[in-house]
Amino acid sequence: MRWIIIIIVLLGFQKTHGQELFVVTDPASNVPANSLAVNIMQSSFKEKFEKGYNYHLMPEVTYGLSKNLMFRGSAFISNRSNQLYAEGGSLMAKYRFYSMDDLNSHFRLAAYGRYSFNRADIHQEQVEILGHNTGFETGIIATKLVKKLAISTSVSYEKAFDNKPQYDFPNNFGDNATNYTLSFGRLMYPKKYISFKQTNINLMVEFVGQTINENGRTFVDIVPAIQFIFNSQARIDLAYRQELYSSMLRTAPNGIYFNLYYTFFNLKKKTDGK
């Protein structure tokens, strides 16, 4: 547990313009208007009841329609069948409905909804429409940024359906759950901004939990991460997810994330210029 304490201390005591770009959770802020963000999300998690690891590739594209509204499309690909297999995808919309900005801080609230379809086998109690279940999720996010420290929390309702065409949702599993997250992120480098071309290094820790509403079974995970941002446009995320507590069946709770992210800004202006 020593490394958890070290991360929390670093997040709590360094001073001064942070970023709210988390690895496994979304902040209340959106992709800038008329901009397109491409994220190649990858994860490798150790199987709990058999040998080996499962690999997920989840590319996603996010478009900022305005400063308050964005849309995202994702695809789900995994090797659970011992070869790369396209399992499904999702569509998501997020609307920022409140913003209070100050010179060195801001507070934002956003609501979001997501629908996913998936044709993979249903092999665990955890309800997870990002890569495992067909279903929908809707929730609210609150994010506070003070100088270099970002704090974000969310709560959502998630509902799973059958994974058609051949996998019915198990009768002995609860098909709906409440999700909750708490994320901290701090800009560690540079100490002082000179230009937007400076490389940024962010350190963060995220807590992710779920309770199945029908039976009360729960899990809580911790996700420490390091993030590199280049030229304010390209991003690399590296994170490790560790189960802290669980009373539900989860087949692969622990593993790593490796994300490659790039934003194309001001697409409309470039198009109009042509």
Contacts in CASP RR format, 6 or more apart in sequence:
PFRMAT RR
TARGET T0000
AUTHOR 0000-0000-0000
METHOD contacts of the structure
MODEL  1
MRWIIIIIVLLGFQKTHGQELFVVTDPASNVPANSLAVNIMQSSFKEKFE
KGYNYHLMPEVTYGLSKNLMFRGSAFISNRSNQLYAEGGSLMAKYRFYSM
DDLNSHFRLAAYGRYSFNRADIHQEQVEILGHNTGFETGIIATKLVKKLA
ISTSVSYEKAFDNKPQYDFPNNFGDNATNYTLSFGRLMYPKKYISFKQTN
INLMVEFVGQTINENGRTFVDIVPAIQFIFNSQARIDLAYRQELYSSMLR
TAPNGIYFNLYYTFFNLKKKTDGK
3 224 0 8 1.000
4 205 0 8 1.000
4 222 0 8 1.000
4 224 0 8 1.000
7 203 0 8 1.000
7 205 0 8 1.000
7 224 0 8 1.000
8 184 0 8 1.000
8 205 0 8 1.000
10 186 0 8 1.000
10 188 0 8 1.000
10 203 0 8 1.000
11 149 0 8 1.000
11 184 0 8 1.000
11 185 0 8 1.000
11 186 0 8 1.000
11 203 0 8 1.000
11 204 0 8 1.000
11 205 0 8 1.000
12 149 0 8 1.000
12 184 0 8 1.000
12 186 0 8 1.000
14 148 0 8 1.000
14 186 0 8 1.000
14 188 0 8 1.000
15 147 0 8 1.000
15 148 0 8 1.000
16 147 0 8 1.000
16 148 0 8 1.000
16 187 0 8 1.000
16 191 0 8 1.000
17 104 0 8 1.000
17 147 0 8 1.000
17 148 0 8 1.000
17 187 0 8 1.000
17 193 0 8 1.000
18 145 0 8 1.000
18 147 0 8 1.000
18 148 0 8 1.000
18 149 0 8 1.000
18 150 0 8 1.000
18 185 0 8 1.000
18 186 0 8 1.000
18 187 0 8 1.000
18 202 0 8 1.000
19 150 0 8 1.000
19 185 0 8 1.000
19 187 0 8 1.000
19 200 0 8 1.000
19 202 0 8 1.000
19 227 0 8 1.000
19 229 0 8 1.000
20 27 0 8 1.000
20 28 0 8 1.000
20 29 0 8 1.000
20 143 0 8 1.000
20 145 0 8 1.000
20 150 0 8 1.000
20 152 0 8 1.000
20 185 0 8 1.000
21 27 0 8 1.000
21 202 0 8 1.000
21 227 0 8 1.000
21 229 0 8 1.000
21 235 0 8 1.000
22 152 0 8 1.000
22 183 0 8 1.000
22 185 0 8 1.000
22 204 0 8 1.000
22 206 0 8 1.000
22 225 0 8 1.000
23 204 0 8 1.000
23 206 0 8 1.000
23 223 0 8 1.000
23 225 0 8 1.000
23 227 0 8 1.000
23 237 0 8 1.000
23 239 0 8 1.000
23 257 0 8 1.000
23 259 0 8 1.000
24 206 0 8 1.000
24 208 0 8 1.000
24 223 0 8 1.000
24 225 0 8 1.000
24 239 0 8 1.000
24 241 0 8 1.000
24 257 0 8 1.000
25 152 0 8 1.000
25 154 0 8 1.000
25 181 0 8 1.000
25 183 0 8 1.000
25 206 0 8 1.000
25 208 0 8 1.000
26 94 0 8 1.000
26 112 0 8 1.000
26 141 0 8 1.000
26 154 0 8 1.000
27 108 0 8 1.000
27 141 0 8 1.000
27 143 0 8 1.000
27 150 0 8 1.000
27 152 0 8 1.000
27 183 0 8 1.000
28 96 0 8 1.000
28 108 0 8 1.000
28 109 0 8 1.000
28 110 0 8 1.000
28 141 0 8 1.000
28 142 0 8 1.000
28 143 0 8 1.000
28 152 0 8 1.000
29 96 0 8 1.000
29 108 0 8 1.000
29 110 0 8 1.000
29 143 0 8 1.000
30 64 0 8 1.000
30 67 0 8 1.000
30 68 0 8 1.000
30 69 0 8 1.000
30 70 0 8 1.000
30 94 0 8 1.000
30 96 0 8 1.000
30 110 0 8 1.000
31 37 0 8 1.000
31 62 0 8 1.000
31 63 0 8 1.000
31 64 0 8 1.000
31 70 0 8 1.000
31 263 0 8 1.000
32 64 0 8 1.000
32 67 0 8 1.000
32 263 0 8 1.000
32 265 0 8 1.000
33 64 0 8 1.000
33 65 0 8 1.000
33 66 0 8 1.000
33 67 0 8 1.000
34 64 0 8 1.000
34 265 0 8 1.000
34 266 0 8 1.000
34 267 0 8 1.000
34 268 0 8 1.000
34 269 0 8 1.000
35 63 0 8 1.000
35 64 0 8 1.000
35 263 0 8 1.000
35 264 0 8 1.000
35 265 0 8 1.000
35 266 0 8 1.000
35 267 0 8 1.000
36 61 0 8 1.000
36 62 0 8 1.000
36 63 0 8 1.000
36 64 0 8 1.000
36 263 0 8 1.000
36 264 0 8 1.000
36 267 0 8 1.000
37 61 0 8 1.000
37 62 0 8 1.000
37 63 0 8 1.000
37 261 0 8 1.000
37 262 0 8 1.000
37 263 0 8 1.000
37 264 0 8 1.000
38 59 0 8 1.000
38 60 0 8 1.000
38 61 0 8 1.000
38 261 0 8 1.000
38 262 0 8 1.000
38 263 0 8 1.000
38 264 0 8 1.000
39 59 0 8 1.000
39 60 0 8 1.000
39 61 0 8 1.000
39 62 0 8 1.000
39 259 0 8 1.000
39 260 0 8 1.000
39 261 0 8 1.000
40 57 0 8 1.000
40 59 0 8 1.000
40 259 0 8 1.000
40 260 0 8 1.000
40 261 0 8 1.000
41 56 0 8 1.000
41 57 0 8 1.000
41 58 0 8 1.000
41 59 0 8 1.000
41 60 0 8 1.000
41 257 0 8 1.000
41 259 0 8 1.000
42 55 0 8 1.000
42 56 0 8 1.000
42 57 0 8 1.000
42 58 0 8 1.000
42 257 0 8 1.000
42 258 0 8 1.000
42 259 0 8 1.000
43 55 0 8 1.000
43 56 0 8 1.000
43 58 0 8 1.000
43 255 0 8 1.000
43 256 0 8 1.000
43 257 0 8 1.000
43 258 0 8 1.000
44 53 0 8 1.000
44 54 0 8 1.000
44 55 0 8 1.000
44 56 0 8 1.000
44 255 0 8 1.000
44 256 0 8 1.000
44 258 0 8 1.000
45 53 0 8 1.000
45 54 0 8 1.000
45 56 0 8 1.000
45 241 0 8 1.000
45 252 0 8 1.000
45 253 0 8 1.000
45 254 0 8 1.000
45 255 0 8 1.000
45 256 0 8 1.000
46 52 0 8 1.000
46 53 0 8 1.000
46 252 0 8 1.000
46 254 0 8 1.000
46 255 0 8 1.000
47 53 0 8 1.000
47 54 0 8 1.000
47 251 0 8 1.000
47 252 0 8 1.000
48 250 0 8 1.000
48 251 0 8 1.000
48 252 0 8 1.000
48 253 0 8 1.000
49 251 0 8 1.000
53 252 0 8 1.000
53 255 0 8 1.000
54 78 0 8 1.000
54 79 0 8 1.000
54 80 0 8 1.000
54 252 0 8 1.000
55 78 0 8 1.000
55 79 0 8 1.000
56 76 0 8 1.000
56 77 0 8 1.000
56 78 0 8 1.000
56 131 0 8 1.000
57 77 0 8 1.000
57 78 0 8 1.000
57 84 0 8 1.000
58 74 0 8 1.000
58 75 0 8 1.000
58 76 0 8 1.000
58 77 0 8 1.000
58 130 0 8 1.000
58 131 0 8 1.000
59 74 0 8 1.000
59 75 0 8 1.000
60 72 0 8 1.000
60 73 0 8 1.000
60 74 0 8 1.000
60 75 0 8 1.000
61 72 0 8 1.000
61 73 0 8 1.000
61 74 0 8 1.000
62 70 0 8 1.000
62 71 0 8 1.000
62 72 0 8 1.000
62 73 0 8 1.000
63 70 0 8 1.000
63 71 0 8 1.000
63 72 0 8 1.000
64 70 0 8 1.000
64 71 0 8 1.000
65 71 0 8 1.000
67 96 0 8 1.000
68 95 0 8 1.000
68 96 0 8 1.000
68 97 0 8 1.000
69 93 0 8 1.000
69 94 0 8 1.000
69 95 0 8 1.000
69 96 0 8 1.000
70 93 0 8 1.000
70 94 0 8 1.000
71 91 0 8 1.000
71 92 0 8 1.000
71 93 0 8 1.000
72 90 0 8 1.000
72 91 0 8 1.000
72 92 0 8 1.000
72 93 0 8 1.000
72 94 0 8 1.000
73 89 0 8 1.000
73 90 0 8 1.000
73 91 0 8 1.000
73 92 0 8 1.000
74 89 0 8 1.000
74 90 0 8 1.000
74 91 0 8 1.000
74 92 0 8 1.000
74 116 0 8 1.000
74 130 0 8 1.000
75 86 0 8 1.000
75 88 0 8 1.000
75 89 0 8 1.000
76 86 0 8 1.000
76 87 0 8 1.000
76 88 0 8 1.000
76 89 0 8 1.000
76 90 0 8 1.000
76 116 0 8 1.000
76 118 0 8 1.000
76 120 0 8 1.000
76 130 0 8 1.000
76 131 0 8 1.000
77 84 0 8 1.000
77 85 0 8 1.000
77 86 0 8 1.000
77 87 0 8 1.000
78 84 0 8 1.000
78 85 0 8 1.000
78 87 0 8 1.000
78 120 0 8 1.000
78 131 0 8 1.000
79 85 0 8 1.000
80 120 0 8 1.000
80 121 0 8 1.000
85 120 0 8 1.000
87 118 0 8 1.000
87 119 0 8 1.000
87 120 0 8 1.000
87 131 0 8 1.000
88 116 0 8 1.000
88 117 0 8 1.000
88 118 0 8 1.000
88 119 0 8 1.000
88 120 0 8 1.000
88 131 0 8 1.000
89 116 0 8 1.000
89 117 0 8 1.000
89 118 0 8 1.000
89 131 0 8 1.000
90 114 0 8 1.000
90 115 0 8 1.000
90 116 0 8 1.000
90 117 0 8 1.000
90 129 0 8 1.000
90 130 0 8 1.000
90 131 0 8 1.000
91 114 0 8 1.000
91 115 0 8 1.000
91 116 0 8 1.000
92 112 0 8 1.000
92 113 0 8 1.000
92 114 0 8 1.000
92 115 0 8 1.000
93 112 0 8 1.000
93 113 0 8 1.000
93 114 0 8 1.000
94 110 0 8 1.000
94 111 0 8 1.000
94 112 0 8 1.000
94 113 0 8 1.000
94 141 0 8 1.000
95 110 0 8 1.000
95 111 0 8 1.000
95 112 0 8 1.000
96 108 0 8 1.000
96 109 0 8 1.000
96 110 0 8 1.000
97 109 0 8 1.000
97 110 0 8 1.000
97 111 0 8 1.000
98 107 0 8 1.000
98 108 0 8 1.000
98 109 0 8 1.000
99 106 0 8 1.000
99 107 0 8 1.000
99 108 0 8 1.000
99 109 0 8 1.000
100 106 0 8 1.000
100 107 0 8 1.000
100 108 0 8 1.000
104 146 0 8 1.000
104 147 0 8 1.000
105 144 0 8 1.000
105 145 0 8 1.000
105 146 0 8 1.000
105 147 0 8 1.000
106 144 0 8 1.000
106 145 0 8 1.000
107 142 0 8 1.000
107 143 0 8 1.000
107 144 0 8 1.000
107 145 0 8 1.000
108 142 0 8 1.000
108 143 0 8 1.000
109 140 0 8 1.000
109 141 0 8 1.000
109 142 0 8 1.000
110 140 0 8 1.000
110 141 0 8 1.000
110 143 0 8 1.000
111 138 0 8 1.000
111 139 0 8 1.000
111 140 0 8 1.000
111 141 0 8 1.000
112 137 0 8 1.000
112 138 0 8 1.000
112 139 0 8 1.000
112 140 0 8 1.000
112 141 0 8 1.000
112 156 0 8 1.000
113 136 0 8 1.000
113 137 0 8 1.000
113 138 0 8 1.000
113 139 0 8 1.000
114 129 0 8 1.000
114 130 0 8 1.000
114 136 0 8 1.000
114 137 0 8 1.000
114 138 0 8 1.000
115 129 0 8 1.000
115 135 0 8 1.000
115 136 0 8 1.000
116 129 0 8 1.000
116 130 0 8 1.000
116 131 0 8 1.000
116 133 0 8 1.000
116 134 0 8 1.000
116 135 0 8 1.000
116 136 0 8 1.000
117 134 0 8 1.000
117 135 0 8 1.000
117 164 0 8 1.000
118 129 0 8 1.000
118 131 0 8 1.000
118 132 0 8 1.000
118 133 0 8 1.000
118 134 0 8 1.000
118 163 0 8 1.000
119 163 0 8 1.000
119 164 0 8 1.000
119 165 0 8 1.000
119 166 0 8 1.000
119 167 0 8 1.000
120 131 0 8 1.000
120 132 0 8 1.000
120 163 0 8 1.000
120 167 0 8 1.000
121 163 0 8 1.000
121 167 0 8 1.000
122 132 0 8 1.000
122 133 0 8 1.000
122 160 0 8 1.000
122 163 0 8 1.000
122 167 0 8 1.000
122 168 0 8 1.000
122 169 0 8 1.000
122 170 0 8 1.000
122 173 0 8 1.000
123 251 0 8 1.000
124 132 0 8 1.000
124 248 0 8 1.000
124 249 0 8 1.000
124 250 0 8 1.000
124 251 0 8 1.000
125 173 0 8 1.000
125 174 0 8 1.000
125 212 0 8 1.000
125 217 0 8 1.000
125 248 0 8 1.000
125 249 0 8 1.000
125 250 0 8 1.000
126 132 0 8 1.000
126 210 0 8 1.000
126 219 0 8 1.000
126 248 0 8 1.000
126 249 0 8 1.000
126 250 0 8 1.000
127 133 0 8 1.000
127 158 0 8 1.000
127 159 0 8 1.000
127 160 0 8 1.000
127 174 0 8 1.000
127 175 0 8 1.000
127 176 0 8 1.000
127 177 0 8 1.000
127 210 0 8 1.000
127 212 0 8 1.000
128 158 0 8 1.000
129 135 0 8 1.000
129 136 0 8 1.000
129 137 0 8 1.000
129 158 0 8 1.000
129 160 0 8 1.000
133 160 0 8 1.000
133 161 0 8 1.000
133 163 0 8 1.000
133 169 0 8 1.000
134 160 0 8 1.000
134 161 0 8 1.000
134 162 0 8 1.000
134 163 0 8 1.000
134 164 0 8 1.000
135 158 0 8 1.000
135 159 0 8 1.000
135 160 0 8 1.000
135 161 0 8 1.000
136 158 0 8 1.000
136 159 0 8 1.000
137 156 0 8 1.000
137 157 0 8 1.000
137 158 0 8 1.000
137 159 0 8 1.000
137 179 0 8 1.000
138 156 0 8 1.000
138 157 0 8 1.000
139 154 0 8 1.000
139 155 0 8 1.000
139 156 0 8 1.000
139 157 0 8 1.000
140 154 0 8 1.000
140 155 0 8 1.000
140 156 0 8 1.000
141 152 0 8 1.000
141 153 0 8 1.000
141 154 0 8 1.000
142 152 0 8 1.000
142 153 0 8 1.000
142 154 0 8 1.000
143 150 0 8 1.000
143 151 0 8 1.000
143 152 0 8 1.000
143 153 0 8 1.000
144 150 0 8 1.000
144 151 0 8 1.000
144 152 0 8 1.000
145 151 0 8 1.000
148 186 0 8 1.000
148 187 0 8 1.000
149 184 0 8 1.000
149 185 0 8 1.000
149 186 0 8 1.000
150 183 0 8 1.000
150 184 0 8 1.000
150 185 0 8 1.000
150 186 0 8 1.000
151 182 0 8 1.000
151 183 0 8 1.000
151 184 0 8 1.000
151 185 0 8 1.000
152 181 0 8 1.000
152 182 0 8 1.000
152 183 0 8 1.000
153 180 0 8 1.000
153 181 0 8 1.000
153 182 0 8 1.000
153 183 0 8 1.000
154 179 0 8 1.000
154 180 0 8 1.000
154 181 0 8 1.000
155 178 0 8 1.000
155 179 0 8 1.000
155 180 0 8 1.000
156 178 0 8 1.000
156 179 0 8 1.000
156 180 0 8 1.000
157 176 0 8 1.000
157 177 0 8 1.000
157 178 0 8 1.000
157 179 0 8 1.000
158 176 0 8 1.000
158 177 0 8 1.000
158 178 0 8 1.000
158 179 0 8 1.000
158 210 0 8 1.000
159 175 0 8 1.000
159 176 0 8 1.000
160 169 0 8 1.000
160 174 0 8 1.000
160 175 0 8 1.000
160 176 0 8 1.000
161 169 0 8 1.000
161 175 0 8 1.000
162 168 0 8 1.000
162 169 0 8 1.000
163 169 0 8 1.000
169 175 0 8 1.000
173 212 0 8 1.000
174 212 0 8 1.000
174 213 0 8 1.000
174 214 0 8 1.000
174 215 0 8 1.000
175 214 0 8 1.000
176 212 0 8 1.000
176 213 0 8 1.000
176 214 0 8 1.000
177 210 0 8 1.000
177 211 0 8 1.000
177 212 0 8 1.000
177 213 0 8 1.000
178 210 0 8 1.000
178 211 0 8 1.000
178 213 0 8 1.000
179 208 0 8 1.000
179 209 0 8 1.000
179 210 0 8 1.000
180 209 0 8 1.000
180 210 0 8 1.000
180 211 0 8 1.000
181 206 0 8 1.000
181 207 0 8 1.000
181 208 0 8 1.000
181 209 0 8 1.000
182 206 0 8 1.000
182 207 0 8 1.000
183 204 0 8 1.000
183 205 0 8 1.000
183 206 0 8 1.000
183 207 0 8 1.000
184 204 0 8 1.000
184 205 0 8 1.000
184 206 0 8 1.000
185 202 0 8 1.000
185 203 0 8 1.000
185 204 0 8 1.000
185 205 0 8 1.000
186 202 0 8 1.000
186 203 0 8 1.000
186 204 0 8 1.000
187 200 0 8 1.000
187 201 0 8 1.000
187 202 0 8 1.000
188 201 0 8 1.000
188 202 0 8 1.000
188 203 0 8 1.000
189 199 0 8 1.000
189 200 0 8 1.000
189 201 0 8 1.000
190 198 0 8 1.000
190 199 0 8 1.000
190 200 0 8 1.000
196 231 0 8 1.000
196 232 0 8 1.000
197 231 0 8 1.000
197 232 0 8 1.000
199 228 0 8 1.000
199 229 0 8 1.000
199 230 0 8 1.000
200 227 0 8 1.000
200 228 0 8 1.000
200 229 0 8 1.000
200 232 0 8 1.000
201 226 0 8 1.000
201 227 0 8 1.000
201 228 0 8 1.000
201 229 0 8 1.000
202 226 0 8 1.000
202 227 0 8 1.000
202 228 0 8 1.000
202 229 0 8 1.000
203 225 0 8 1.000
203 226 0 8 1.000
203 227 0 8 1.000
204 224 0 8 1.000
204 225 0 8 1.000
204 226 0 8 1.000
204 227 0 8 1.000
205 222 0 8 1.000
205 223 0 8 1.000
205 224 0 8 1.000
205 225 0 8 1.000
206 222 0 8 1.000
206 223 0 8 1.000
206 224 0 8 1.000
206 225 0 8 1.000
206 239 0 8 1.000
207 220 0 8 1.000
207 221 0 8 1.000
207 222 0 8 1.000
207 223 0 8 1.000
208 220 0 8 1.000
208 221 0 8 1.000
208 223 0 8 1.000
208 241 0 8 1.000
209 218 0 8 1.000
209 219 0 8 1.000
209 220 0 8 1.000
209 221 0 8 1.000
210 218 0 8 1.000
210 219 0 8 1.000
211 217 0 8 1.000
211 218 0 8 1.000
212 218 0 8 1.000
212 248 0 8 1.000
216 247 0 8 1.000
217 247 0 8 1.000
217 248 0 8 1.000
218 245 0 8 1.000
218 246 0 8 1.000
218 247 0 8 1.000
218 248 0 8 1.000
219 243 0 8 1.000
219 245 0 8 1.000
219 246 0 8 1.000
219 247 0 8 1.000
219 248 0 8 1.000
219 250 0 8 1.000
219 253 0 8 1.000
220 243 0 8 1.000
220 244 0 8 1.000
220 245 0 8 1.000
220 246 0 8 1.000
221 241 0 8 1.000
221 242 0 8 1.000
221 243 0 8 1.000
221 244 0 8 1.000
221 253 0 8 1.000
222 241 0 8 1.000
222 242 0 8 1.000
222 244 0 8 1.000
223 239 0 8 1.000
223 240 0 8 1.000
223 241 0 8 1.000
223 242 0 8 1.000
223 257 0 8 1.000
224 239 0 8 1.000
224 240 0 8 1.000
225 237 0 8 1.000
225 238 0 8 1.000
225 239 0 8 1.000
225 240 0 8 1.000
225 257 0 8 1.000
226 237 0 8 1.000
226 238 0 8 1.000
226 239 0 8 1.000
227 235 0 8 1.000
227 236 0 8 1.000
227 237 0 8 1.000
227 238 0 8 1.000
228 235 0 8 1.000
228 236 0 8 1.000
229 235 0 8 1.000
230 236 0 8 1.000
233 262 0 8 1.000
233 263 0 8 1.000
233 265 0 8 1.000
234 261 0 8 1.000
234 262 0 8 1.000
234 263 0 8 1.000
235 259 0 8 1.000
235 260 0 8 1.000
235 261 0 8 1.000
235 262 0 8 1.000
236 258 0 8 1.000
236 259 0 8 1.000
236 260 0 8 1.000
236 261 0 8 1.000
237 257 0 8 1.000
237 258 0 8 1.000
237 259 0 8 1.000
237 261 0 8 1.000
238 256 0 8 1.000
238 257 0 8 1.000
238 258 0 8 1.000
239 256 0 8 1.000
239 257 0 8 1.000
240 254 0 8 1.000
240 255 0 8 1.000
240 256 0 8 1.000
240 257 0 8 1.000
241 253 0 8 1.000
241 254 0 8 1.000
241 255 0 8 1.000
241 256 0 8 1.000
241 257 0 8 1.000
242 254 0 8 1.000
242 255 0 8 1.000
243 250 0 8 1.000
243 253 0 8 1.000
243 254 0 8 1.000
246 253 0 8 1.000
END
